[in-house]
Amino acid sequence: MNVAFIPVRGGSKSIPLKNIKKINDRPLVYWVVKAAVESKNIDMIYVSTDSPIIRDTVDAFSFPNVKVIDRSPETASDTASTESAMLEFARKYEFTNIILIQATSPLLTAKDIDGGFELFGKENTTSVFSVVRQKRFIWNINKNGFAVSQNYDPLHRPRRQEFDGYLVENGAYYITSRTDLLNTGCRMSGNVRAYEMTEDAYFEIDEPSDWLIIEQLMKKNNIAASDIQTKLSSIKLFLTDCDGCLTDGGMYYSESGDEFKKFNTKDGMGLANLMKCGIITGIITKENTGIVRRRAEKLRLNELHMGVVDKLAVARDLCNKYNLSMDEVAYVGDDLNDIELLQAVGFSASVNNAIPDAKNAADYVTSKNGGDGAVREVADLILMNRCR
């Protein structure tokens, strides 16, 4: 299991609360979280912070597989090392490999992260870190006070295009295993490889002047926000499957043969909150039972469609009924018969214990299992972006 670890503390001397100060129309930490979410090599992203304000900001991003965790005061002080926060995390959580990502590098992309993991997978490699190539002539002062060149011969000064330059850590990320981190106490050790990022990625945010430079570079490189927030803000119709989403998928029978289903009151409140916000809500299910009908009636849902084989056709009919487009529809599903609709709506979600194909088809996978508040989780995401 590969995890991303993003430490962001509330204290900052040069730029107060810089980790959530907006750059290119989004909080600084947003950009590295987005890159981690889009990476095909990261299973879970942990944002470690000592600040309630940062916690609320990251939670509002509505990204999947992102968890905000507490950072102790000892590891969040001005003098604490990043390794202290990494070690605190590694002792509490189980994982195989870790990528430390620093929020001050908003030019980081998922492509860079995946390139690093590709190097990490090479034989005998124990660590990878990000670098940029700099073509500068380096000098130093010797003990006699004279300037001495370090990386070229002044008598044979190379042209820039002929100069290999040198590699510099840009601080964007470091990859290592949990075992090596705990054994060495260091973010990289052993046989180390370097992943080369673009020259623009040399800059990281430490001072106010860096902010101005990087923001312009982000615009130049067309680095834009995720469209998940845009999708969520457009939702006007919320639909969900029943069994496996509103229930745990179990089928319970009494001795006399009566069937029972277990619903979660949190899901019911989530649906009620959506309706208060003016969002049309409904259930589309292949099931056709009185239990589901009674649950829908109790919740006073706008729509209930049972015994449905073609869920996409029903959703399209509802769009015609309410004069909506499919882009304005959200759907929660968990199984094969949900995939077509998951792929057609504006925002799709699958529950944590759904089949893999349903998860792959969805925009968002909940942290909760079906019947355990998963629908409430999706409802809250929509409310944060649609009705705030």
N, C-alpha and C positions, 0 to 999 in steps of 0.2 A: 504493500500500500504506500503510495507516494502522497505526502502532504505538503502543502505550502504553509509557511509560518511567516506572518507579517506583523512585526512588532511596531506599534504606534503609541507613543506616550503623549500625555496631555501637555507636558512641560516642553517649552522650546524658547530658548533665550533670544535668538535672532528674529524669529517670526512666531508670535504667539499663536498657539493651536494651528500650526502650519499644516498638520496632517489632514485637516478638514477645511482649510482655506481653499476657496475655489480657484481652479486653474483650468482654462479652456471650458468654463461653464460647469465644472464638476469639482467636488472636493478632491484634494490631491490624492488621498489614499484610494479613491474610486478607480483610478487608472490602473494601478497594479493589481487590485482585486479583479478587475475586468480581465486583464491579461491572464491571470491564474485560472479564472473560470473558463476561459476560452481554450486553455491548453488541454490537449488530449491525454496528457501524461499525469495530470493531477487529480487525485480522487477526492480530496477534502481540503478546504482552505480554512485556516485558523487565523483570526485577527486578534492579537493580544494587546490589550490596552488597560490603562489605569483610569481612563476618563469616561464617565457616564455619557458625556456629550459625544465623544467619538463612537461609543457603543451604539447610541441611538442613530447616529449618522450612517454607520455601516449597515445596521439592520434595515434602514430605509432604502438601501440599494436594491433590495428584492432579488439578489442573485442566488442561484441554487448552490448547495454544498458549501456555504460560507457560514462559519460559526464564530461569534465573538466570545472570547474568553478573557478572564481576569488576569491582570499582570500585577504581581505583588509590588508594593512600594519600594522594596529593596532592589528590584530589577528595573525600576522605572526612574531612578534618581539620575541626576546629571552626571554622576561619576560611574554609574553601573555600565558594564559592558553588554553588548548585544548577546554575547555568548551566555551570560548569566540568565537572560530571558529564554534563550534556546534550551539551556539545560533544565531550567525550571519546567518548561513545556515537555521536554523529552522524558522527564521522570514521572510525569502524570499521565501521559498519553502513549498508546501503543501505535506504532507505525513501522514501516520498513526503511523508507528514505525520506529525507526532508530537503526542501528547497527554501532557504531563507530569502525572502524578497523584501527589499527596502522601499518604503513608500516614497522616498525622495527621488525615485527614478521613473517618472511617469511616461517616459518614452519606451519603456519595456513593452514587448508584444508577446502574444502566445507563441508566435513563430520562434522568438528568441528562447523562450522556456523549453519548447519542444526540441530545439537544436541542442540545448544543454543536456537534456535527458538522453538524446541520441549519443552524445559523447560519453555520458555517464555509463551507458550500456556497453561500451567497448571493453575488451578484455583487460583485466588488472587495474581498471580505473577505480579510484576510491573517492575522488572529489572533482567537481567542476566549478569554475567561477567565470563570471562574465568580464570581458575586457573590451577595450577599443584601441585601435591603432593610432598612434600619434606620430606625425612626421615633424618633429621639432628637434632642433639641435640643442643638446643638453651640455651645460658647463658646470664646473664646480671650482671652488677656490682651494688651492693647495696650501700647505703649511707656511709657504713663503708669501702668501697673499696674492699669487698669480692665478689667473683664470686658466683652467685646463679643460679641454673638450672631453666629453665622456662617450659619445656615440658616433663620432665621425672624425675624419682627418681634415682640418682646415685647409691644408695644402691641396687637397683633392675634394673640394666641396661638391657633393652630389646635387643634381637637380631633384626637385621634389618627386617627379615621376620615376626617378631611378633609386629613390631612397626607401628602404623597407620600413624605416621607423622603428618603433618599439611598442610593446603592449602595456597598457595601463589598466589596473582595476578601476572599473567605473562604479562598483558598489551595488549594481542592480540585483544580482543574485549569487547564491552559493549553494551547491548541491552536495550532500554527503549522506551517509547512512546513519541511522539512529545509533547503531553499535559503535561506529567510529566517533560520533559526536560525544557519546557518553564516556568512551575510553580515553579520548584525547582532550576533551573540554574545548575543542576548537571547531570552527565552522568548516575547515578544510584540512586534510592531512593525507599522508601517504602519496600515492601516485596521482598527481593532479593534472587535469587538462583544462585548457582555457577556451571558452566559446567567444568568438569575436563578434561583437555587435557593430552597428553602423557608427560612423564617426560622430554623428549628432548625439549619440547616447553617451558621449563623454561627460555631458553636463548632468549634474544632480543638484537638487535644491538644498542649499545651505544658507544663502544670503538673499536678500530682496532682489538684487540684480540678477541672480540666477533665474528667478521667477519670470522676469520679463523675457529673457533669452529663450527659456524652455517653452513658454507659451507660444511664442512665434514659431519655434521648431515644430511643435505639435500641430499647429495650423498648416504649416508647410507640408508636413507628412500626412495630412488628412486623417489624423487620429481623432476619432469621433466617439461619442457615447454609445453604449449599447442601446438597442432598440426595444429591450424588454420593458423599460419604463414607458416608452411611447405606446407599446401594445397594451399595457395594462391601463393606461389612462383613457383608452378608446372604448373600453368594454361597456356594453349596454345590456347584454344578455348573458347570463351565467347558467350553464347547464352541467349536470353531473350524472354519471352512472350511479346506480344504487349499490348492488352487491360488490364488495371489494373496495368501495370508495366511501359511501355513507355507512357501510357495515364492514365488519372484519372478514366478510366472505364466508363465514361459517354458516352451517345450516343446523339449527337446533330443533330437536323433536321431544315432545313429552311422551310419557308412557302410552297415552291415548292416541298418539300420532299427530298432535297439534304441532304446527311449525312455529318457530320463534326466530326473530332477527334482533340483533343487538345494534342499536343506534347510539350515537354520541351526542349529548346535549350541546357540546361546544360547536359541533357542526351546525346544529339547529340555530344557535345564536349567530353564527357566521352568515347563514343564509338570511336570517332576519335582518342583520345589519346591512346586507346588500340591498334588500328591498327598501329599507329606510332611506338608502342613498339613491333610490329611484332605478335600481338595476333589476331587470326582469329575471326571475329565477325559475328553474325547472329541473325535472328529472327525466332522463331518457334511459329506459332499461329494457332488456329482453325479458325480464321477469314480469309476471302478471299475477300479483297476489293482493289480497285485501290488506295485508300488513303494510305494503308499500303505499297503497292508496290512503290508508289511515294516517300514516306518517306525513305524507304530502299535505293532507287536509289539515292536520294539526299545525303544520308549519305555515299553512296558508300560501303555498307556493303558487306562482302564476300559471305554471304548466306542469302536467304530468302525462307522460307518454309511456305506456307499458306494452309489453309484447312486441317490441320493436326489433326488427331484423336489420333494416337499413337506417341506421342512426343519422347518417349524413343527409338523407332525404328529408327526415323529420326536421333537422336543424335548418335546412334550406326553406322548408315550408314556414317555419317560425320566423325566419328573416323576412319572408314575403308578408307574413301577417303583421309584423311590427315595423315594416319598412326599414330594415337594417341590412347591412352587408355582413358577410362572414367575418370580416376583419373586426367587427364589433362584438364578436361572440367569444366567450371563454368556455372551455370544456375540460372536465376532469374525468379521466378514464384509467383503466388498469389492465385491459386484456385485449386479445386479438381483434374482437369485434368493435373495439374503440379506436383502433389505429387510423382508419380512414378519416374519421371525424377529427381526431387529434391533429392530423396533418392539414386539415382544411380550415380550421378556425383561426382567429386572430391571435389568441393566446391559449396554449394547451398545457395541461399539467397532468402528471401521473403520480400516483402514490408510491411511497418508498418500497412497498412490497409487491409492486406490480411486476408483470413479466418483463424481461429485458427489452423486447421489441416495443412495448408501449412506452417504456422509459426513453428509449432512443428517439421515438417519434415526438416526444413532448418538449416544450420550451423550458419546462420547470419540473423538477422532481422534488416532492415534499420530503421533509425530514421525518414526518409522521407516517405511520402505516394507515391503511384504510380502516375506518371505524375508530381511529384513535385521534381524531382531530385534524386529519389531512385536509378535508374540505374547508375547515375553518382556517387553516394555514393559507390556503389559496385565496379565500375570501378576504382575509386580512391584507394580503399583498395588493389585491385590487383596490381595497378601500384606501390604503396608504397612497396609491397613485391616482385613483379616480376621484376620490371624495375628500381630499385634504385641502 
